[in-house]
């Protein structure tokens, strides 16, 4: 009986692999720190993103695509696993900013994992088990050596390691342990793009592929892309006076997109997207390749002296639980599924990519793995959502953007943000006030109390780590 079962399993596996060439391919673009408003198709006029805009016009653009966290590592873990950052115990960027660096901090440091646990199953492992070739290039930031992409389901790793910012900067000679420069002055994004195209050209054509390009752009250090910066320096001459800023907590938010260096880094991403899409066309892969475009958190807008971009009309940015920190540019082009130029206003979140990719690949769902994600294929087909979802964010850490520990919930059009440091909450109606300018917590205390209770129930259910007060502060 055992031998018969083994023979059947091998036959089924062989059938999957034999039919692998019929399954769609996937190209996943993940940009680092790209804000919702940093692309032309979402309204930017200073930054120019013709290739990203063209991708949007050929697929579906999501207006309410959310990252699971306002910083990078937790969102990256959520994409990889289909599980909420609280569930995988990565709730801050790795290794995070120690609370001791914050003067008069109220809460103790919350320690989470500094890597994606080996026992987690990634989307790359899942696809590879079903016959896919898997390729990673760019920023990993989910663990040190021994827990890099090749240990988490990727056949090839170009440039992915433990660091979140490109060591040595964007121009070679850089200091990347898994990417040796070919020549001085080489630009990192161009190199990652070339490596990705090389994979497309030399892959095993008997297998479908999953290409995951996680750009280091547009993360700090803000270093101009020399091929594009002159254009934006000239364009910036249209502005008069100093860049306007606005106070946000203990920091300041940039209120205008006018930074030529940052704009050139956005342009480098756009050039790369265009080059890879052109390679898909040239290799006759476009009609059988799903393309996904996303960012890991909001644009860096709010810091001590103002960040390099502005997320207006959304409020604040990276590190904050306002919309500017968690709402992302999101595009999916799935041939035969999405209608060109379609727009979806239904809120979705980064955990949804895992089950969606499995479904588009024609592979069975794995609900015990992607516990917190939902299959977006019905939305991609233009269907209305069948049920309302609540979305939860838990960010109990201090951050260099001047964010202090808190959490938030979006339920329908309503959003509540808790600020633990000040024992208060803010309430917004996103349909009426997407910029989160009118706090309704005092005028609608019943809704605020309802959402606070719902958020706390979720935190308890998830065993979320809650901030504990510093003993000295308690005595005082």
C-alpha positions as CSV (number, residue, x, y, z in Angstrom):
1,X,0.0,0.0,0.0
2,X,2.8,2.4,0.9
3,X,4.6,1.7,-2.4
4,X,1.3,2.3,-4.3
5,X,0.8,5.6,-2.5
6,X,4.4,6.6,-3.3
7,X,3.9,5.8,-6.9
8,X,0.7,7.9,-7.0
9,X,2.5,10.8,-5.3
10,X,5.3,10.7,-7.8
11,X,2.9,10.5,-10.7
12,X,1.0,13.5,-9.4
13,X,4.2,15.5,-8.8
14,X,5.5,14.5,-12.2
15,X,2.2,15.7,-13.7
16,X,2.6,19.1,-12.0
17,X,6.1,19.5,-13.2
18,X,5.3,18.3,-16.7
19,X,2.6,20.9,-16.9
20,X,4.7,23.6,-15.3
21,X,5.3,25.5,-18.5
22,X,1.6,26.2,-18.8
23,X,1.4,28.0,-15.4
24,X,1.8,31.8,-15.5
25,X,5.1,33.4,-14.6
26,X,5.4,36.2,-12.0
27,X,7.4,39.4,-11.8
28,X,7.0,41.1,-8.4
29,X,8.4,44.7,-8.2
30,X,8.8,45.8,-4.5
31,X,10.1,49.4,-4.1
32,X,11.6,50.5,-0.8
33,X,10.0,53.6,0.8
34,X,8.1,54.6,-2.3
35,X,5.1,56.8,-1.3
36,X,1.5,56.3,-2.6
37,X,1.8,59.7,-4.3
38,X,5.3,59.2,-5.7
39,X,4.0,57.9,-9.1
40,X,2.2,59.7,-11.9
41,X,-0.8,57.4,-12.0
42,X,-1.5,58.4,-8.4
43,X,-1.2,62.1,-9.1
44,X,2.5,63.1,-8.9
45,X,3.4,65.9,-11.3
46,X,7.0,66.5,-10.2
47,X,8.1,62.9,-10.4
48,X,7.8,61.3,-13.8
49,X,7.0,57.6,-14.0
50,X,5.9,56.8,-17.6
51,X,6.7,53.1,-17.4
52,X,4.9,52.5,-14.1
53,X,2.0,54.5,-15.4
54,X,1.9,52.4,-18.6
55,X,1.9,49.3,-16.4
56,X,-1.1,50.7,-14.5
57,X,-2.9,51.5,-17.8
58,X,-2.4,47.8,-18.9
59,X,-3.6,46.3,-15.6
60,X,-5.5,47.1,-12.4
61,X,-4.5,50.0,-10.1
62,X,-5.5,49.7,-6.5
63,X,-6.3,53.0,-4.7
64,X,-6.4,51.4,-1.2
65,X,-3.5,49.0,-1.2
66,X,-2.0,48.7,2.3
67,X,1.3,47.6,3.7
68,X,0.9,45.6,6.9
69,X,3.2,48.0,8.7
70,X,4.6,51.5,8.2
71,X,8.1,50.2,8.1
72,X,9.9,47.7,5.9
73,X,10.8,44.3,7.5
74,X,7.3,43.5,8.8
75,X,5.7,44.3,5.5
76,X,8.3,42.2,3.7
77,X,7.6,39.3,6.0
78,X,3.9,39.7,5.4
79,X,4.4,39.4,1.6
80,X,6.6,36.4,2.0
81,X,4.3,34.5,4.3
82,X,0.7,35.8,3.9
83,X,0.7,36.3,7.7
84,X,0.4,39.4,9.8
85,X,3.6,40.8,11.2
86,X,2.3,40.2,14.7
87,X,1.8,36.5,13.9
88,X,5.4,36.2,12.6
89,X,6.7,38.4,15.4
90,X,8.4,40.9,13.2
91,X,6.7,44.2,14.1
92,X,9.6,46.6,13.5
93,X,12.3,47.1,11.0
94,X,15.3,44.8,11.7
95,X,16.9,45.4,14.2
96,X,14.8,48.5,15.0
97,X,15.5,51.6,17.0
98,X,16.0,51.0,20.7
99,X,13.6,52.9,23.0
100,X,16.6,54.1,25.1
101,X,17.5,56.5,22.3
102,X,14.2,58.4,22.9
103,X,14.4,61.0,25.6
104,X,11.9,60.5,28.4
105,X,10.4,57.5,26.7
106,X,7.4,56.1,28.5
107,X,7.6,52.5,27.4
108,X,10.3,49.8,27.5
109,X,11.8,48.3,24.4
110,X,9.6,45.6,22.8
111,X,11.8,42.8,21.5
112,X,10.7,41.0,18.3
113,X,12.5,38.7,16.0
114,X,15.5,39.8,14.0
115,X,14.8,37.3,11.2
116,X,12.1,35.5,9.4
117,X,11.8,32.2,11.3
118,X,13.1,29.2,9.3
119,X,9.9,27.3,10.0
120,X,7.8,29.9,8.2
121,X,6.9,28.9,4.6
122,X,7.5,31.6,2.1
123,X,5.7,32.2,-1.2
124,X,9.0,31.3,-2.9
125,X,9.1,27.9,-1.1
126,X,5.5,27.3,-1.9
127,X,6.0,28.0,-5.6
128,X,9.3,26.1,-5.8
129,X,7.6,23.1,-4.4
130,X,5.2,23.2,-7.3
131,X,7.8,23.4,-10.0
132,X,8.7,27.1,-10.2
133,X,12.1,28.6,-10.7
134,X,12.6,31.3,-8.1
135,X,14.8,34.4,-8.4
136,X,15.5,37.1,-5.9
137,X,17.4,40.4,-6.4
138,X,17.8,43.4,-4.2
139,X,16.9,44.1,-0.5
140,X,16.1,41.2,1.8
141,X,16.3,42.6,5.3
142,X,14.7,39.5,6.9
143,X,17.7,37.9,8.6
144,X,21.4,37.5,8.7
145,X,23.6,35.0,6.8
146,X,22.1,31.5,7.1
147,X,18.7,33.1,6.7
148,X,19.0,34.8,3.4
149,X,16.7,34.3,0.3
150,X,18.4,31.0,-0.7
151,X,17.5,29.6,2.7
152,X,13.9,30.8,2.3
153,X,12.9,29.4,-1.1
154,X,14.8,31.3,-3.7
155,X,17.1,29.4,-6.1
156,X,19.1,32.5,-6.8
157,X,19.9,35.5,-4.6
158,X,21.5,38.7,-6.1
159,X,22.2,41.3,-3.5
160,X,19.9,40.2,-0.7
161,X,21.3,40.2,2.8
162,X,20.6,41.4,6.3
163,X,21.0,45.2,5.8
164,X,18.1,47.5,5.0
165,X,20.1,50.3,3.5
166,X,22.6,49.6,0.7
167,X,26.0,49.3,2.4
168,X,28.4,51.6,0.7
169,X,25.6,53.5,-1.1
170,X,24.2,53.1,-4.6
171,X,27.4,53.5,-6.5
172,X,30.2,51.0,-6.5
173,X,32.5,50.1,-5.0
174,X,29.7,49.2,-2.6
175,X,30.0,46.8,0.3
176,X,27.4,44.1,-0.5
177,X,28.4,40.6,0.6
178,X,26.4,38.9,-2.2
179,X,26.9,41.3,-5.0
180,X,30.4,42.1,-6.3
181,X,30.7,45.2,-8.4
182,X,31.9,44.7,-12.0
183,X,33.3,48.2,-12.3
184,X,33.6,51.4,-10.2
185,X,30.7,53.8,-10.5
186,X,28.2,51.1,-11.3
187,X,24.7,52.0,-10.2
188,X,23.0,49.5,-8.0
189,X,19.5,49.6,-9.5
190,X,20.9,49.2,-13.0
191,X,22.9,46.2,-11.9
192,X,19.9,44.5,-10.3
193,X,17.9,45.2,-13.4
194,X,20.6,43.7,-15.6
195,X,20.8,40.6,-13.4
196,X,17.0,40.2,-13.5
197,X,17.0,40.4,-17.3
198,X,19.9,37.9,-17.5
199,X,17.8,35.5,-15.4
200,X,14.9,35.9,-17.9
201,X,17.2,35.2,-20.8
202,X,18.9,32.1,-19.3
203,X,16.2,30.5,-17.1
204,X,15.1,26.9,-17.4
205,X,12.4,27.4,-20.0
206,X,10.7,24.1,-18.9
207,X,9.6,25.8,-15.7
208,X,7.5,28.8,-14.9
209,X,9.3,31.5,-12.8
210,X,8.8,33.8,-9.9
211,X,11.1,36.9,-10.2
212,X,11.1,39.1,-7.1
213,X,13.0,42.3,-7.6
214,X,13.1,44.2,-4.3
215,X,14.7,47.6,-5.0
216,X,16.9,49.3,-2.5
217,X,15.6,52.6,-4.1
218,X,14.3,54.9,-2.9
219,X,15.6,54.3,0.6
220,X,18.2,56.6,2.2
221,X,20.9,57.6,1.6
222,X,19.4,60.0,-0.9
223,X,22.0,59.8,-3.7
224,X,21.0,61.2,-7.2
225,X,20.7,58.9,-10.2
226,X,23.1,60.8,-12.4
227,X,21.4,60.0,-15.6
228,X,18.2,61.7,-14.5
229,X,19.0,64.3,-11.8
230,X,19.8,67.2,-14.2
231,X,16.3,67.1,-15.5
232,X,14.8,67.4,-12.1
233,X,17.2,70.1,-11.0
234,X,15.9,72.2,-13.9
235,X,12.3,71.3,-13.2
236,X,12.7,72.3,-9.5
237,X,13.3,75.9,-10.6
238,X,9.6,76.3,-10.9
239,X,9.3,76.5,-7.1
240,X,9.7,79.6,-5.1
241,X,10.8,79.9,-1.5
242,X,11.8,77.2,0.9
243,X,10.0,73.8,0.9
244,X,6.9,74.1,3.1
245,X,6.8,71.8,6.2
246,X,4.2,71.0,8.8
247,X,4.6,69.9,12.4
248,X,3.7,66.3,13.0
249,X,4.2,65.1,16.6
250,X,7.8,65.7,17.5
251,X,8.8,65.9,13.8
252,X,8.0,67.8,10.6
253,X,6.4,66.6,7.4
254,X,7.5,67.7,3.9
255,X,4.5,69.3,2.2
256,X,5.8,69.5,-1.4
257,X,7.5,67.1,-3.9
258,X,10.4,69.2,-5.0
259,X,13.6,67.2,-4.2
260,X,15.6,66.6,-7.5
261,X,17.8,63.9,-5.9
262,X,14.8,61.9,-4.7
263,X,13.0,62.4,-8.0
264,X,16.0,61.0,-9.9
265,X,15.9,57.9,-7.6
266,X,12.2,57.4,-8.5
267,X,13.1,57.7,-12.1
268,X,15.8,55.0,-11.7
269,X,13.0,52.6,-10.6
270,X,10.8,53.6,-13.4
271,X,13.6,53.1,-15.9
272,X,14.2,49.6,-14.4
273,X,10.5,48.7,-14.6
274,X,10.5,49.8,-18.3
275,X,13.6,47.7,-19.1
276,X,12.2,44.5,-17.5
277,X,8.8,44.9,-19.1
278,X,10.5,45.4,-22.5
279,X,12.5,42.2,-21.8
280,X,9.2,40.4,-21.2
281,X,8.0,41.7,-24.6
282,X,11.2,40.8,-26.4
283,X,11.2,37.3,-25.0
284,X,7.5,36.7,-25.7
285,X,6.7,36.3,-22.1
286,X,4.2,39.2,-21.5
287,X,1.1,37.3,-22.3
288,X,1.9,34.6,-19.7
289,X,3.4,36.8,-16.9
290,X,1.6,38.4,-14.0
291,X,3.3,41.6,-13.0
292,X,2.8,43.1,-9.5
293,X,4.1,46.5,-8.3
294,X,4.1,47.5,-4.7
295,X,6.0,49.4,-2.0
296,X,6.8,48.2,1.5
297,X,5.7,51.4,3.4
298,X,4.9,55.0,2.9
299,X,7.4,57.6,1.5
300,X,9.8,59.1,4.0
301,X,8.0,62.4,4.7
302,X,8.2,63.0,8.5
303,X,11.5,63.2,10.4
304,X,13.1,65.8,12.7
305,X,13.6,68.2,9.9
306,X,11.3,66.8,7.1
307,X,11.9,63.8,4.8
308,X,12.8,63.8,1.1
309,X,9.2,63.3,-0.3
310,X,5.6,64.4,0.4
311,X,2.7,62.0,0.4
312,X,0.0,64.6,0.1
313,X,-3.0,64.4,-0.1
314,X,-2.3,61.7,2.4
315,X,-1.0,62.6,5.9
316,X,2.5,61.9,7.1
317,X,4.6,59.0,5.9
318,X,7.0,56.2,6.8
319,X,6.9,55.2,10.4
320,X,3.4,56.6,11.0
321,X,0.0,54.9,11.0
322,X,-1.6,57.8,9.1
323,X,-2.5,56.9,5.5
324,X,0.7,58.3,4.2
325,X,2.6,55.7,6.2
326,X,0.7,52.6,5.1
327,X,-1.1,53.2,1.8
328,X,1.0,52.1,-1.1
329,X,1.1,52.4,-4.9
330,X,-0.2,49.0,-6.1
331,X,-0.7,47.6,-9.5
332,X,-1.4,44.1,-10.7
333,X,-1.5,43.1,-14.4
334,X,-2.7,39.5,-14.8
335,X,-3.2,38.6,-18.5
336,X,-6.6,37.2,-19.2
337,X,-7.8,38.3,-15.8
338,X,-7.4,42.0,-15.3
339,X,-9.0,44.6,-17.6
340,X,-6.6,47.2,-19.0
341,X,-6.9,50.5,-17.2
342,X,-9.2,49.2,-14.5
343,X,-9.2,50.6,-10.9
344,X,-10.1,48.9,-7.7
345,X,-11.1,51.0,-4.7
346,X,-11.6,48.0,-2.3
347,X,-9.0,48.0,0.5
348,X,-6.5,45.2,0.4
349,X,-3.3,44.4,2.3
350,X,0.1,42.9,1.7
351,X,-0.8,39.5,3.2
352,X,-3.1,39.1,0.2
353,X,-0.3,38.6,-2.3
354,X,0.5,35.0,-1.2
355,X,-3.0,33.5,-1.8
356,X,-3.5,35.6,-4.9
357,X,-0.3,34.4,-6.5
358,X,-1.2,30.8,-5.7
359,X,-4.7,31.2,-7.2
360,X,-3.4,33.0,-10.4
361,X,-0.8,30.2,-10.7
362,X,-3.6,27.6,-10.8
363,X,-2.4,26.1,-7.6
364,X,-4.5,25.1,-4.6
365,X,-4.8,27.5,-1.7
366,X,-2.8,26.9,1.5
367,X,-5.0,28.5,4.1
368,X,-3.0,27.1,7.0
369,X,0.0,29.1,5.7
370,X,-1.5,32.4,4.5
371,X,-3.7,32.7,7.5
372,X,-4.2,36.5,7.2
373,X,-4.4,36.9,3.4
374,X,-7.3,36.8,1.0
375,X,-7.4,35.8,-2.6
376,X,-7.8,38.9,-4.7
377,X,-8.6,37.2,-8.0
378,X,-12.3,38.0,-7.8
379,X,-11.4,41.7,-7.5
380,X,-8.9,41.4,-10.3
381,X,-11.8,40.0,-12.4
382,X,-13.8,43.1,-11.6
383,X,-16.2,41.5,-9.2
384,X,-17.5,43.3,-6.1
385,X,-16.2,42.2,-2.7
386,X,-18.4,39.7,-1.0
387,X,-17.7,40.8,2.6
388,X,-16.4,43.7,4.5
389,X,-12.9,43.4,6.1
390,X,-11.3,45.1,9.0
391,X,-7.6,45.9,8.8
392,X,-5.3,46.1,11.8
393,X,-1.9,47.7,12.3
394,X,0.2,47.1,15.4
395,X,3.3,49.3,15.7
396,X,4.3,49.4,19.4
397,X,7.8,50.8,18.8
398,X,9.5,54.1,18.6
399,X,10.8,55.2,15.2
400,X,13.1,57.8,13.8
401,X,10.2,59.5,12.1
402,X,9.2,60.6,15.6
403,X,6.4,58.1,15.8
404,X,5.7,56.8,19.3
405,X,4.1,53.4,20.1
406,X,0.5,52.9,18.9
407,X,-1.9,50.8,16.8
408,X,-4.7,51.4,14.3
409,X,-7.8,49.8,12.7
410,X,-9.7,50.5,9.5
411,X,-13.2,49.2,9.5
412,X,-15.2,50.2,6.4
413,X,-14.7,54.0,6.0
414,X,-13.7,54.4,9.6
415,X,-10.2,54.5,10.9
416,X,-9.0,54.8,14.5
417,X,-5.4,55.4,15.6
418,X,-4.2,54.9,19.2
419,X,-1.3,56.8,20.5
420,X,-0.2,55.0,23.7
421,X,2.3,57.7,24.8
422,X,-0.5,60.2,25.2
423,X,-3.3,57.8,26.2
424,X,-5.5,59.0,23.3
425,X,-7.0,58.0,20.1
426,X,-8.0,59.8,16.8
427,X,-10.9,58.9,14.6
428,X,-11.4,59.6,10.9
429,X,-13.9,58.9,8.2
430,X,-11.6,58.1,5.2
431,X,-14.4,58.5,2.7
432,X,-15.1,62.0,3.7
433,X,-11.6,62.9,4.9
434,X,-8.8,60.8,3.2
435,X,-6.2,63.3,4.5
436,X,-7.1,62.6,8.1
437,X,-7.5,66.2,9.0
438,X,-10.7,66.2,11.1
439,X,-10.5,64.1,14.2
440,X,-14.0,62.9,15.1
441,X,-13.2,61.1,18.3
442,X,-14.8,63.7,20.5
443,X,-17.9,64.3,18.3
444,X,-18.4,60.5,17.7
445,X,-17.3,58.8,21.0
446,X,-19.4,55.7,20.4
447,X,-17.7,54.9,17.2
448,X,-14.3,55.6,18.7
449,X,-15.1,53.3,21.7
450,X,-16.4,50.6,19.3
451,X,-13.2,50.6,17.2
452,X,-10.9,50.7,20.3
453,X,-12.7,47.6,21.6
454,X,-12.5,45.8,18.3
455,X,-8.7,46.6,18.1
456,X,-8.1,45.4,21.6
457,X,-10.0,42.1,21.0
458,X,-7.8,41.5,17.9
459,X,-4.6,42.3,19.8
460,X,-5.6,39.8,22.5
461,X,-6.5,37.1,20.0
462,X,-3.2,37.6,18.2
463,X,-1.2,37.7,21.5
464,X,0.2,41.1,20.4
465,X,3.1,42.4,22.5
466,X,1.9,45.5,24.2
467,X,4.1,48.3,25.6
468,X,5.1,48.1,29.2
469,X,5.8,51.3,31.1
470,X,9.4,52.1,32.2
471,X,9.6,51.4,36.0
472,X,11.0,54.9,36.7
473,X,8.1,56.6,35.0
474,X,5.6,54.5,36.9
475,X,7.1,55.6,40.2
476,X,7.0,59.2,39.2
